[in-house]
Amino acid sequence: MIDYILDTNICIYLIKKKPIAVLSRFSHIPSNRMAISSITYGELLYGANKSQYRHKSLTVVSNFVALTQVVQVDKEAAKHYGEIKADLSKKGQIIGDNDLWIAAHTRSLGATVVSNNLREFDRVEGLKTENWIK
């Protein structure tokens, strides 16, 4: 069972090996209990591909992804995406599409999204959130 989905900013902290608070939490959770969404994987690859040091950055992302599971978006996540987007739209509280997909994916799994940017994620009803920086 996956308990935690790591947002892109948390993955970047882990790749850079700082701050220590994130590394500490990461090291105390069994690897089979956390994952990244395929959306996060795409964001990491986007960042690596646009990097001045593309080859090195792609290798770093590949090495990081080898340490954790990448969970594919499925029909259940898509169902949550539609519900969340409609709800937030009605409230006038739209969030970015990638964050919306990560939120929907995490909520569909019954997991907790780990991010240092909870401002958008906290708008999503029924989504559990944690910030490992604070």
A tleap script that builds the chain and sets N, CA, C and O, in Angstrom:
source leaprc.protein.ff14SB
mol = sequence {
  NMET ILE ASP TYR ILE LEU ASP THR ASN ILE
  CYS ILE TYR LEU ILE LYS LYS LYS PRO ILE
  ALA VAL LEU SER ARG PHE SER HIE ILE PRO
  SER ASN ARG MET ALA ILE SER SER ILE THR
  TYR GLY GLU LEU LEU TYR GLY ALA ASN LYS
  SER GLN TYR ARG HIE LYS SER LEU THR VAL
  VAL SER ASN PHE VAL ALA LEU THR GLN VAL
  VAL GLN VAL ASP LYS GLU ALA ALA LYS HIE
  TYR GLY GLU ILE LYS ALA ASP LEU SER LYS
  LYS GLY GLN ILE ILE GLY ASP ASN ASP LEU
  TRP ILE ALA ALA HIE THR ARG SER LEU GLY
  ALA THR VAL VAL SER ASN ASN LEU ARG GLU
  PHE ASP ARG VAL GLU GLY LEU LYS THR GLU
  ASN TRP ILE CLYS
}
set mol.1.N position { 0.841 -1.191 0.000 }
set mol.1.CA position { 0.000 0.000 0.000 }
set mol.1.C position { 0.884 1.253 0.000 }
set mol.1.O position { 1.850 1.351 0.756 }
set mol.2.N position { 0.540 2.173 -0.838 }
set mol.2.CA position { 1.287 3.426 -0.923 }
set mol.2.C position { 0.662 4.439 0.027 }
set mol.2.O position { -0.528 4.740 -0.064 }
set mol.3.N position { 1.472 4.957 0.933 }
set mol.3.CA position { 1.011 5.954 1.896 }
set mol.3.C position { 1.315 7.380 1.454 }
set mol.3.O position { 0.584 8.310 1.794 }
set mol.4.N position { 2.394 7.549 0.694 }
set mol.4.CA position { 2.842 8.890 0.324 }
set mol.4.C position { 3.125 8.995 -1.169 }
set mol.4.O position { 3.744 8.114 -1.766 }
set mol.5.N position { 2.656 10.097 -1.761 }
set mol.5.CA position { 3.029 10.475 -3.122 }
set mol.5.C position { 3.864 11.744 -2.995 }
set mol.5.O position { 3.415 12.741 -2.429 }
set mol.6.N position { 5.067 11.698 -3.523 }
set mol.6.CA position { 5.987 12.827 -3.417 }
set mol.6.C position { 5.768 13.801 -4.568 }
set mol.6.O position { 5.780 13.410 -5.735 }
set mol.7.N position { 5.570 15.063 -4.232 }
set mol.7.CA position { 5.434 16.105 -5.240 }
set mol.7.C position { 6.814 16.405 -5.832 }
set mol.7.O position { 7.843 16.035 -5.266 }
set mol.8.N position { 6.810 17.066 -6.955 }
set mol.8.CA position { 8.049 17.358 -7.675 }
set mol.8.C position { 9.060 18.120 -6.822 }
set mol.8.O position { 10.253 17.820 -6.864 }
set mol.9.N position { 8.597 19.102 -6.050 }
set mol.9.CA position { 9.560 19.890 -5.265 }
set mol.9.C position { 10.246 19.029 -4.200 }
set mol.9.O position { 11.413 19.260 -3.884 }
set mol.10.N position { 9.549 18.059 -3.654 }
set mol.10.CA position { 10.159 17.158 -2.671 }
set mol.10.C position { 11.193 16.266 -3.362 }
set mol.10.O position { 12.263 16.010 -2.810 }
set mol.11.N position { 10.873 15.800 -4.560 }
set mol.11.CA position { 11.835 14.991 -5.320 }
set mol.11.C position { 13.112 15.777 -5.586 }
set mol.11.O position { 14.213 15.239 -5.473 }
set mol.12.N position { 12.966 17.039 -5.936 }
set mol.12.CA position { 14.138 17.884 -6.203 }
set mol.12.C position { 14.976 18.054 -4.938 }
set mol.12.O position { 16.205 18.015 -4.995 }
set mol.13.N position { 14.310 18.243 -3.792 }
set mol.13.CA position { 15.053 18.321 -2.524 }
set mol.13.C position { 15.832 17.028 -2.282 }
set mol.13.O position { 16.991 17.062 -1.869 }
set mol.14.N position { 15.190 15.896 -2.541 }
set mol.14.CA position { 15.861 14.612 -2.334 }
set mol.14.C position { 17.043 14.447 -3.284 }
set mol.14.O position { 18.101 13.961 -2.887 }
set mol.15.N position { 16.862 14.850 -4.530 }
set mol.15.CA position { 17.946 14.768 -5.510 }
set mol.15.C position { 19.125 15.634 -5.080 }
set mol.15.O position { 20.281 15.233 -5.217 }
set mol.16.N position { 18.827 16.827 -4.557 }
set mol.16.CA position { 19.885 17.749 -4.126 }
set mol.16.C position { 20.428 17.416 -2.734 }
set mol.16.O position { 21.405 18.004 -2.271 }
set mol.17.N position { 19.760 16.448 -2.078 }
set mol.17.CA position { 20.163 15.991 -0.739 }
set mol.17.C position { 20.109 17.085 0.317 }
set mol.17.O position { 20.928 17.109 1.236 }
set mol.18.N position { 19.154 17.980 0.188 }
set mol.18.CA position { 18.914 19.005 1.204 }
set mol.18.C position { 17.535 19.597 1.002 }
set mol.18.O position { 17.064 19.641 -0.134 }
set mol.19.N position { 16.883 20.040 2.018 }
set mol.19.CA position { 17.321 20.114 3.411 }
set mol.19.C position { 17.299 18.737 4.079 }
set mol.19.O position { 16.651 17.806 3.602 }
set mol.20.N position { 18.000 18.639 5.157 }
set mol.20.CA position { 18.187 17.390 5.879 }
set mol.20.C position { 16.863 16.829 6.401 }
set mol.20.O position { 16.711 15.612 6.510 }
set mol.21.N position { 15.905 17.702 6.724 }
set mol.21.CA position { 14.603 17.242 7.242 }
set mol.21.C position { 13.907 16.329 6.239 }
set mol.21.O position { 13.293 15.335 6.627 }
set mol.22.N position { 13.999 16.656 4.967 }
set mol.22.CA position { 13.368 15.836 3.929 }
set mol.22.C position { 14.085 14.493 3.816 }
set mol.22.O position { 13.440 13.447 3.737 }
set mol.23.N position { 15.395 14.521 3.809 }
set mol.23.CA position { 16.170 13.280 3.723 }
set mol.23.C position { 15.887 12.368 4.909 }
set mol.23.O position { 15.794 11.150 4.758 }
set mol.24.N position { 15.753 12.959 6.077 }
set mol.24.CA position { 15.476 12.186 7.285 }
set mol.24.C position { 14.132 11.473 7.187 }
set mol.24.O position { 14.039 10.275 7.454 }
set mol.25.N position { 13.096 12.206 6.807 }
set mol.25.CA position { 11.766 11.585 6.665 }
set mol.25.C position { 11.783 10.504 5.594 }
set mol.25.O position { 11.241 9.416 5.791 }
set mol.26.N position { 12.403 10.806 4.467 }
set mol.26.CA position { 12.483 9.868 3.347 }
set mol.26.C position { 13.153 8.567 3.778 }
set mol.26.O position { 12.690 7.482 3.426 }
set mol.27.N position { 14.230 8.673 4.531 }
set mol.27.CA position { 14.995 7.487 4.923 }
set mol.27.C position { 14.281 6.625 5.958 }
set mol.27.O position { 14.642 5.462 6.137 }
set mol.28.N position { 13.277 7.169 6.642 }
set mol.28.CA position { 12.563 6.414 7.669 }
set mol.28.C position { 11.277 5.763 7.167 }
set mol.28.O position { 10.572 5.109 7.937 }
set mol.29.N position { 10.970 5.935 5.895 }
set mol.29.CA position { 9.746 5.355 5.341 }
set mol.29.C position { 10.138 4.263 4.352 }
set mol.29.O position { 10.933 4.508 3.445 }
set mol.30.N position { 9.587 3.055 4.518 }
set mol.30.CA position { 9.918 1.976 3.583 }
set mol.30.C position { 9.597 2.382 2.137 }
set mol.30.O position { 8.573 3.013 1.874 }
set mol.31.N position { 10.475 2.014 1.218 }
set mol.31.CA position { 10.321 2.442 -0.177 }
set mol.31.C position { 9.025 1.945 -0.814 }
set mol.31.O position { 8.516 2.572 -1.743 }
set mol.32.N position { 8.489 0.831 -0.327 }
set mol.32.CA position { 7.233 0.340 -0.902 }
set mol.32.C position { 6.012 1.105 -0.392 }
set mol.32.O position { 4.894 0.836 -0.831 }
set mol.33.N position { 6.207 2.047 0.522 }
set mol.33.CA position { 5.097 2.834 1.067 }
set mol.33.C position { 5.016 4.228 0.459 }
set mol.33.O position { 4.128 5.005 0.810 }
set mol.34.N position { 5.945 4.559 -0.461 }
set mol.34.CA position { 5.893 5.867 -1.109 }
set mol.34.C position { 6.190 5.706 -2.593 }
set mol.34.O position { 6.792 4.725 -3.032 }
set mol.35.N position { 5.747 6.704 -3.346 }
set mol.35.CA position { 5.909 6.655 -4.797 }
set mol.35.C position { 5.840 8.068 -5.351 }
set mol.35.O position { 5.586 9.030 -4.626 }
set mol.36.N position { 6.072 8.166 -6.649 }
set mol.36.CA position { 5.784 9.407 -7.350 }
set mol.36.C position { 4.764 9.088 -8.430 }
set mol.36.O position { 4.706 7.971 -8.946 }
set mol.37.N position { 3.974 10.076 -8.755 }
set mol.37.CA position { 3.012 9.942 -9.844 }
set mol.37.C position { 3.755 10.023 -11.173 }
set mol.37.O position { 4.818 10.638 -11.259 }
set mol.38.N position { 3.201 9.409 -12.195 }
set mol.38.CA position { 3.788 9.545 -13.531 }
set mol.38.C position { 3.786 11.008 -13.969 }
set mol.38.O position { 4.592 11.398 -14.813 }
set mol.39.N position { 2.894 11.819 -13.408 }
set mol.39.CA position { 2.871 13.260 -13.696 }
set mol.39.C position { 4.143 13.910 -13.142 }
set mol.39.O position { 4.775 14.719 -13.822 }
set mol.40.N position { 4.510 13.560 -11.925 }
set mol.40.CA position { 5.739 14.078 -11.319 }
set mol.40.C position { 6.958 13.629 -12.121 }
set mol.40.O position { 7.882 14.411 -12.344 }
set mol.41.N position { 6.957 12.389 -12.544 }
set mol.41.CA position { 8.056 11.883 -13.365 }
set mol.41.C position { 8.198 12.730 -14.634 }
set mol.41.O position { 9.306 13.087 -15.034 }
set mol.42.N position { 7.066 13.043 -15.254 }
set mol.42.CA position { 7.084 13.900 -16.438 }
set mol.42.C position { 7.644 15.280 -16.140 }
set mol.42.O position { 8.404 15.830 -16.936 }
set mol.43.N position { 7.270 15.842 -14.994 }
set mol.43.CA position { 7.798 17.157 -14.612 }
set mol.43.C position { 9.313 17.104 -14.392 }
set mol.43.O position { 10.035 18.019 -14.791 }
set mol.44.N position { 9.787 16.035 -13.760 }
set mol.44.CA position { 11.228 15.882 -13.548 }
set mol.44.C position { 11.968 15.759 -14.884 }
set mol.44.O position { 13.035 16.344 -15.068 }
set mol.45.N position { 11.390 14.995 -15.807 }
set mol.45.CA position { 12.005 14.840 -17.129 }
set mol.45.C position { 11.993 16.148 -17.910 }
set mol.45.O position { 12.948 16.458 -18.621 }
set mol.46.N position { 10.926 16.904 -17.779 }
set mol.46.CA position { 10.859 18.217 -18.428 }
set mol.46.C position { 12.004 19.102 -17.930 }
set mol.46.O position { 12.722 19.709 -18.725 }
set mol.47.N position { 12.163 19.166 -16.625 }
set mol.47.CA position { 13.233 19.978 -16.048 }
set mol.47.C position { 14.606 19.521 -16.512 }
set mol.47.O position { 15.470 20.344 -16.815 }
set mol.48.N position { 14.810 18.208 -16.569 }
set mol.48.CA position { 16.102 17.676 -17.004 }
set mol.48.C position { 16.360 17.985 -18.477 }
set mol.48.O position { 17.474 18.346 -18.855 }
set mol.49.N position { 15.335 17.843 -19.297 }
set mol.49.CA position { 15.489 18.085 -20.732 }
set mol.49.C position { 15.759 19.539 -21.077 }
set mol.49.O position { 16.412 19.829 -22.079 }
set mol.50.N position { 15.267 20.446 -20.263 }
set mol.50.CA position { 15.511 21.862 -20.555 }
set mol.50.C position { 16.780 22.381 -19.869 }
set mol.50.O position { 17.166 23.535 -20.051 }
set mol.51.N position { 17.414 21.524 -19.091 }
set mol.51.CA position { 18.621 21.909 -18.362 }
set mol.51.C position { 19.793 22.169 -19.310 }
set mol.51.O position { 19.891 21.585 -20.389 }
set mol.52.N position { 20.652 23.043 -18.879 }
set mol.52.CA position { 21.894 23.312 -19.603 }
set mol.52.C position { 22.765 22.046 -19.638 }
set mol.52.O position { 23.552 21.844 -20.563 }
set mol.53.N position { 22.610 21.208 -18.621 }
set mol.53.CA position { 23.368 19.963 -18.508 }
set mol.53.C position { 22.414 18.785 -18.690 }
set mol.53.O position { 22.256 17.957 -17.793 }
set mol.54.N position { 21.791 18.720 -19.845 }
set mol.54.CA position { 20.708 17.777 -20.130 }
set mol.54.C position { 21.089 16.326 -19.813 }
set mol.54.O position { 20.386 15.660 -19.054 }
set mol.55.N position { 22.169 15.839 -20.373 }
set mol.55.CA position { 22.546 14.436 -20.194 }
set mol.55.C position { 22.748 14.101 -18.716 }
set mol.55.O position { 22.231 13.098 -18.224 }
set mol.56.N position { 23.498 14.940 -18.019 }
set mol.56.CA position { 23.744 14.723 -16.588 }
set mol.56.C position { 22.429 14.757 -15.813 }
set mol.56.O position { 22.199 13.916 -14.943 }
set mol.57.N position { 21.571 15.721 -16.123 }
set mol.57.CA position { 20.293 15.861 -15.409 }
set mol.57.C position { 19.388 14.661 -15.651 }
set mol.57.O position { 18.721 14.193 -14.728 }
set mol.58.N position { 19.356 14.160 -16.879 }
set mol.58.CA position { 18.547 12.971 -17.177 }
set mol.58.C position { 19.068 11.753 -16.414 }
set mol.58.O position { 18.282 10.920 -15.962 }
set mol.59.N position { 20.374 11.648 -16.271 }
set mol.59.CA position { 20.964 10.549 -15.498 }
set mol.59.C position { 20.578 10.661 -14.026 }
set mol.59.O position { 20.251 9.661 -13.388 }
set mol.60.N position { 20.618 11.868 -13.495 }
set mol.60.CA position { 20.247 12.099 -12.094 }
set mol.60.C position { 18.785 11.710 -11.869 }
set mol.60.O position { 18.464 11.049 -10.881 }
set mol.61.N position { 17.904 12.115 -12.777 }
set mol.61.CA position { 16.481 11.760 -12.658 }
set mol.61.C position { 16.316 10.247 -12.742 }
set mol.61.O position { 15.567 9.662 -11.959 }
set mol.62.N position { 16.995 9.620 -13.669 }
set mol.62.CA position { 16.919 8.167 -13.822 }
set mol.62.C position { 17.375 7.452 -12.550 }
set mol.62.O position { 16.745 6.488 -12.115 }
set mol.63.N position { 18.457 7.921 -11.964 }
set mol.63.CA position { 18.958 7.325 -10.716 }
set mol.63.C position { 17.968 7.517 -9.574 }
set mol.63.O position { 17.769 6.612 -8.763 }
set mol.64.N position { 17.350 8.689 -9.507 }
set mol.64.CA position { 16.363 8.940 -8.456 }
set mol.64.C position { 15.153 8.027 -8.624 }
set mol.64.O position { 14.678 7.430 -7.658 }
set mol.65.N position { 14.663 7.925 -9.845 }
set mol.65.CA position { 13.462 7.128 -10.110 }
set mol.65.C position { 13.714 5.648 -9.814 }
set mol.65.O position { 12.780 4.911 -9.499 }
set mol.66.N position { 14.961 5.214 -9.914 }
set mol.66.CA position { 15.296 3.829 -9.583 }
set mol.66.C position { 15.083 3.534 -8.098 }
set mol.66.O position { 14.970 2.372 -7.706 }
set mol.67.N position { 15.028 4.588 -7.268 }
set mol.67.CA position { 14.864 4.421 -5.820 }
set mol.67.C position { 13.413 4.403 -5.358 }
set mol.67.O position { 13.141 4.084 -4.201 }
set mol.68.N position { 12.488 4.736 -6.230 }
set mol.68.CA position { 11.085 4.821 -5.823 }
set mol.68.C position { 10.181 4.304 -6.931 }
set mol.68.O position { 10.604 4.158 -8.078 }
set mol.69.N position { 8.950 4.036 -6.580 }
set mol.69.CA position { 7.975 3.573 -7.556 }
set mol.69.C position { 7.415 4.751 -8.344 }
set mol.69.O position { 7.264 5.850 -7.811 }
set mol.70.N position { 7.111 4.515 -9.611 }
set mol.70.CA position { 6.375 5.489 -10.411 }
set mol.70.C position { 5.008 4.867 -10.672 }
set mol.70.O position { 4.900 3.838 -11.339 }
set mol.71.N position { 3.964 5.505 -10.138 }
set mol.71.CA position { 2.609 4.983 -10.258 }
set mol.71.C position { 1.920 5.674 -11.432 }
set mol.71.O position { 1.914 6.900 -11.533 }
set mol.72.N position { 1.340 4.865 -12.315 }
set mol.72.CA position { 0.680 5.393 -13.505 }
set mol.72.C position { -0.711 5.934 -13.169 }
set mol.72.O position { -1.429 5.370 -12.344 }
set mol.73.N position { -1.068 7.018 -13.813 }
set mol.73.CA position { -2.418 7.571 -13.684 }
set mol.73.C position { -3.384 6.576 -14.325 }
set mol.73.O position { -3.116 6.052 -15.406 }
set mol.74.N position { -4.504 6.320 -13.657 }
set mol.74.CA position { -5.485 5.365 -14.166 }
set mol.74.C position { -6.882 5.982 -14.211 }
set mol.74.O position { -7.046 7.178 -13.971 }
set mol.75.N position { -7.886 5.159 -14.518 }
set mol.75.CA position { -9.267 5.647 -14.625 }
set mol.75.C position { -9.771 6.245 -13.318 }
set mol.75.O position { -10.494 7.241 -13.331 }
set mol.76.N position { -9.400 5.653 -12.205 }
set mol.76.CA position { -9.847 6.162 -10.906 }
set mol.76.C position { -9.278 7.556 -10.652 }
set mol.76.O position { -9.981 8.433 -10.151 }
set mol.77.N position { -8.019 7.759 -10.994 }
set mol.77.CA position { -7.410 9.086 -10.851 }
set mol.77.C position { -8.108 10.087 -11.765 }
set mol.77.O position { -8.338 11.232 -11.376 }
set mol.78.N position { -8.444 9.659 -12.974 }
set mol.78.CA position { -9.144 10.544 -13.915 }
set mol.78.C position { -10.516 10.942 -13.369 }
set mol.78.O position { -10.952 12.080 -13.542 }
set mol.79.N position { -11.188 10.006 -12.716 }
set mol.79.CA position { -12.481 10.305 -12.088 }
set mol.79.C position { -12.313 11.389 -11.023 }
set mol.79.O position { -13.087 12.345 -10.976 }
set mol.80.N position { -11.314 11.237 -10.182 }
set mol.80.CA position { -11.045 12.237 -9.142 }
set mol.80.C position { -10.667 13.577 -9.764 }
set mol.80.O position { -11.067 14.629 -9.265 }
set mol.81.N position { -9.899 13.545 -10.849 }
set mol.81.CA position { -9.512 14.777 -11.545 }
set mol.81.C position { -10.760 15.556 -11.973 }
set mol.81.O position { -10.863 16.757 -11.723 }
set mol.82.N position { -11.692 14.875 -12.608 }
set mol.82.CA position { -12.920 15.541 -13.055 }
set mol.82.C position { -13.711 16.125 -11.901 }
set mol.82.O position { -14.218 17.243 -11.995 }
set mol.83.N position { -13.821 15.376 -10.809 }
set mol.83.CA position { -14.559 15.853 -9.632 }
set mol.83.C position { -13.879 17.072 -9.007 }
set mol.83.O position { -14.531 18.071 -8.704 }
set mol.84.N position { -12.579 16.977 -8.820 }
set mol.84.CA position { -11.834 18.062 -8.172 }
set mol.84.C position { -11.848 19.319 -9.029 }
set mol.84.O position { -12.070 20.419 -8.521 }
set mol.85.N position { -11.611 19.160 -10.327 }
set mol.85.CA position { -11.567 20.334 -11.202 }
set mol.85.C position { -12.918 21.041 -11.229 }
set mol.85.O position { -12.974 22.270 -11.197 }
set mol.86.N position { -14.004 20.275 -11.289 }
set mol.86.CA position { -15.343 20.869 -11.278 }
set mol.86.C position { -15.600 21.594 -9.959 }
set mol.86.O position { -16.122 22.709 -9.951 }
set mol.87.N position { -15.233 20.964 -8.853 }
set mol.87.CA position { -15.437 21.564 -7.533 }
set mol.87.C position { -14.649 22.864 -7.389 }
set mol.87.O position { -15.194 23.878 -6.951 }
set mol.88.N position { -13.377 22.835 -7.754 }
set mol.88.CA position { -12.547 24.035 -7.630 }
set mol.88.C position { -12.996 25.134 -8.586 }
set mol.88.O position { -12.923 26.320 -8.264 }
set mol.89.N position { -13.455 24.733 -9.749 }
set mol.89.CA position { -13.943 25.715 -10.726 }
set mol.89.C position { -15.171 26.442 -10.188 }
set mol.89.O position { -15.290 27.660 -10.322 }
set mol.90.N position { -16.077 25.690 -9.582 }
set mol.90.CA position { -17.281 26.293 -8.987 }
set mol.90.C position { -16.917 27.285 -7.890 }
set mol.90.O position { -17.603 28.291 -7.706 }
set mol.91.N position { -15.845 27.005 -7.165 }
set mol.91.CA position { -15.409 27.870 -6.068 }
set mol.91.C position { -14.494 28.998 -6.540 }
set mol.91.O position { -14.126 29.869 -5.752 }
set mol.92.N position { -14.126 28.983 -7.821 }
set mol.92.CA position { -13.196 29.983 -8.339 }
set mol.92.C position { -11.790 29.812 -7.789 }
set mol.92.O position { -11.062 30.790 -7.618 }
set mol.93.N position { -11.405 28.569 -7.512 }
set mol.93.CA position { -10.104 28.280 -6.888 }
set mol.93.C position { -9.266 27.327 -7.740 }
set mol.93.O position { -8.685 26.375 -7.219 }
set mol.94.N position { -9.205 27.574 -9.018 }
set mol.94.CA position { -8.468 26.702 -9.932 }
set mol.94.C position { -6.994 26.601 -9.520 }
set mol.94.O position { -6.388 27.578 -9.079 }
set mol.95.N position { -6.435 25.397 -9.676 }
set mol.95.CA position { -5.003 25.192 -9.448 }
set mol.95.C position { -4.385 24.703 -10.756 }
set mol.95.O position { -5.101 24.320 -11.681 }
set mol.96.N position { -3.064 24.718 -10.829 }
set mol.96.CA position { -2.371 24.281 -12.038 }
set mol.96.C position { -2.716 22.844 -12.399 }
set mol.96.O position { -2.953 22.011 -11.525 }
set mol.97.N position { -2.741 22.564 -13.703 }
set mol.97.CA position { -3.151 21.237 -14.165 }
set mol.97.C position { -2.287 20.104 -13.614 }
set mol.97.O position { -2.820 19.070 -13.212 }
set mol.98.N position { -0.971 20.279 -13.588 }
set mol.98.CA position { -0.135 19.194 -13.067 }
set mol.98.C position { -0.377 18.967 -11.578 }
set mol.98.O position { -0.443 17.821 -11.134 }
set mol.99.N position { -0.509 20.035 -10.807 }
set mol.99.CA position { -0.841 19.874 -9.383 }
set mol.99.C position { -2.215 19.242 -9.223 }
set mol.99.O position { -2.428 18.438 -8.316 }
set mol.100.N position { -3.135 19.595 -10.088 }
set mol.100.CA position { -4.476 19.009 -10.046 }
set mol.100.C position { -4.410 17.506 -10.313 }
set mol.100.O position { -5.056 16.720 -9.619 }
set mol.101.N position { -3.634 17.111 -11.313 }
set mol.101.CA position { -3.478 15.683 -11.594 }
set mol.101.C position { -2.798 14.954 -10.434 }
set mol.101.O position { -3.213 13.856 -10.063 }
set mol.102.N position { -1.773 15.550 -9.868 }
set mol.102.CA position { -1.076 14.918 -8.734 }
set mol.102.C position { -2.026 14.789 -7.547 }
set mol.102.O position { -2.033 13.763 -6.867 }
set mol.103.N position { -2.821 15.817 -7.295 }
set mol.103.CA position { -3.808 15.771 -6.211 }
set mol.103.C position { -4.839 14.678 -6.467 }
set mol.103.O position { -5.158 13.897 -5.570 }
set mol.104.N position { -5.354 14.623 -7.679 }
set mol.104.CA position { -6.362 13.619 -8.030 }
set mol.104.C position { -5.789 12.211 -7.910 }
set mol.104.O position { -6.436 11.310 -7.374 }
set mol.105.N position { -4.588 12.032 -8.406 }
set mol.105.CA position { -3.938 10.729 -8.348 }
set mol.105.C position { -3.721 10.296 -6.896 }
set mol.105.O position { -4.003 9.155 -6.528 }
set mol.106.N position { -3.219 11.217 -6.087 }
set mol.106.CA position { -2.962 10.918 -4.677 }
set mol.106.C position { -4.255 10.586 -3.946 }
set mol.106.O position { -4.325 9.600 -3.213 }
set mol.107.N position { -5.279 11.412 -4.146 }
set mol.107.CA position { -6.561 11.174 -3.470 }
set mol.107.C position { -7.167 9.847 -3.903 }
set mol.107.O position { -7.749 9.138 -3.082 }
set mol.108.N position { -7.040 9.503 -5.174 }
set mol.108.CA position { -7.602 8.237 -5.662 }
set mol.108.C position { -6.929 7.032 -5.013 }
set mol.108.O position { -7.539 5.970 -4.881 }
set mol.109.N position { -5.684 7.195 -4.612 }
set mol.109.CA position { -4.940 6.116 -3.949 }
set mol.109.C position { -5.163 6.093 -2.437 }
set mol.109.O position { -4.736 5.160 -1.756 }
set mol.110.N position { -5.836 7.127 -1.914 }
set mol.110.CA position { -6.019 7.234 -0.469 }
set mol.110.C position { -4.717 7.559 0.237 }
set mol.110.O position { -4.563 7.285 1.427 }
set mol.111.N position { -3.780 8.144 -0.495 }
set mol.111.CA position { -2.456 8.455 0.041 }
set mol.111.C position { -2.379 9.920 0.472 }
set mol.111.O position { -3.356 10.662 0.379 }
set mol.112.N position { -1.215 10.311 0.936 }
set mol.112.CA position { -0.925 11.682 1.359 }
set mol.112.C position { 0.066 12.279 0.377 }
set mol.112.O position { 1.091 11.666 0.076 }
set mol.113.N position { -0.233 13.475 -0.127 }
set mol.113.CA position { 0.731 14.150 -0.996 }
set mol.113.C position { 1.726 14.896 -0.112 }
set mol.113.O position { 1.338 15.600 0.820 }
set mol.114.N position { 3.006 14.734 -0.415 }
set mol.114.CA position { 4.070 15.413 0.324 }
set mol.114.C position { 4.613 16.511 -0.577 }
set mol.114.O position { 5.100 16.246 -1.676 }
set mol.115.N position { 4.523 17.756 -0.095 }
set mol.115.CA position { 4.925 18.903 -0.910 }
set mol.115.C position { 5.372 20.050 -0.017 }
set mol.115.O position { 4.999 20.126 1.153 }
set mol.116.N position { 6.166 20.927 -0.579 }
set mol.116.CA position { 6.507 22.169 0.101 }
set mol.116.C position { 5.652 23.310 -0.439 }
set mol.116.O position { 5.887 24.475 -0.119 }
set mol.117.N position { 4.671 22.972 -1.251 }
set mol.117.CA position { 3.760 23.963 -1.815 }
set mol.117.C position { 2.331 23.499 -1.553 }
set mol.117.O position { 1.635 23.045 -2.461 }
set mol.118.N position { 1.913 23.619 -0.312 }
set mol.118.CA position { 0.581 23.131 0.050 }
set mol.118.C position { -0.517 24.144 -0.241 }
set mol.118.O position { -1.700 23.836 -0.092 }
set mol.119.N position { -0.141 25.337 -0.650 }
set mol.119.CA position { -1.130 26.387 -0.909 }
set mol.119.C position { -2.207 25.907 -1.887 }
set mol.119.O position { -3.393 26.149 -1.666 }
set mol.120.N position { -1.806 25.237 -2.954 }
set mol.120.CA position { -2.779 24.734 -3.922 }
set mol.120.C position { -3.389 23.417 -3.464 }
set mol.120.O position { -4.601 23.227 -3.569 }
set mol.121.N position { -2.569 22.510 -2.961 }
set mol.121.CA position { -3.076 21.197 -2.567 }
set mol.121.C position { -4.096 21.283 -1.437 }
set mol.121.O position { -5.032 20.485 -1.394 }
set mol.122.N position { -3.933 22.225 -0.533 }
set mol.122.CA position { -4.867 22.350 0.586 }
set mol.122.C position { -6.262 22.799 0.150 }
set mol.122.O position { -7.196 22.742 0.950 }
set mol.123.N position { -6.423 23.235 -1.075 }
set mol.123.CA position { -7.751 23.602 -1.597 }
set mol.123.C position { -8.579 22.380 -1.985 }
set mol.123.O position { -9.792 22.482 -2.171 }
set mol.124.N position { -7.930 21.237 -2.105 }
set mol.124.CA position { -8.589 20.031 -2.601 }
set mol.124.C position { -9.237 19.275 -1.446 }
set mol.124.O position { -8.563 18.782 -0.543 }
set mol.125.N position { -10.550 19.201 -1.502 }
set mol.125.CA position { -11.313 18.519 -0.457 }
set mol.125.C position { -10.962 17.031 -0.426 }
set mol.125.O position { -10.915 16.366 -1.461 }
set mol.126.N position { -10.718 16.529 0.782 }
set mol.126.CA position { -10.445 15.107 0.964 }
set mol.126.C position { -9.023 14.679 0.645 }
set mol.126.O position { -8.714 13.487 0.679 }
set mol.127.N position { -8.154 15.632 0.336 }
set mol.127.CA position { -6.756 15.304 0.043 }
set mol.127.C position { -5.917 15.487 1.300 }
set mol.127.O position { -5.923 16.553 1.915 }
set mol.128.N position { -5.199 14.440 1.672 }
set mol.128.CA position { -4.295 14.521 2.822 }
set mol.128.C position { -2.960 15.095 2.353 }
set mol.128.O position { -2.434 14.708 1.309 }
set mol.129.N position { -2.423 16.024 3.144 }
set mol.129.CA position { -1.175 16.688 2.760 }
set mol.129.C position { -0.185 16.697 3.918 }
set mol.129.O position { -0.572 16.686 5.087 }
set mol.130.N position { 1.099 16.716 3.573 }
set mol.130.CA position { 2.174 16.881 4.556 }
set mol.130.C position { 3.280 17.701 3.921 }
set mol.130.O position { 3.523 17.620 2.717 }
set mol.131.N position { 3.945 18.492 4.749 }
set mol.131.CA position { 5.120 19.234 4.322 }
set mol.131.C position { 6.292 18.747 5.160 }
set mol.131.O position { 6.328 18.984 6.367 }
set mol.132.N position { 7.246 18.074 4.541 }
set mol.132.CA position { 8.387 17.523 5.271 }
set mol.132.C position { 9.462 18.566 5.520 }
set mol.132.O position { 10.469 18.267 6.161 }
set mol.133.N position { 9.271 19.777 5.030 }
set mol.133.CA position { 10.235 20.848 5.264 }
set mol.133.C position { 10.018 21.450 6.641 }
set mol.133.O position { 10.979 21.803 7.326 }
set mol.134.N position { 8.763 21.569 7.048 }
set mol.134.CA position { 8.423 22.233 8.316 }
set mol.134.C position { 8.366 21.251 9.458 }
set mol.134.O position { 8.094 21.640 10.594 }
savepdb mol mol.pdb
quit
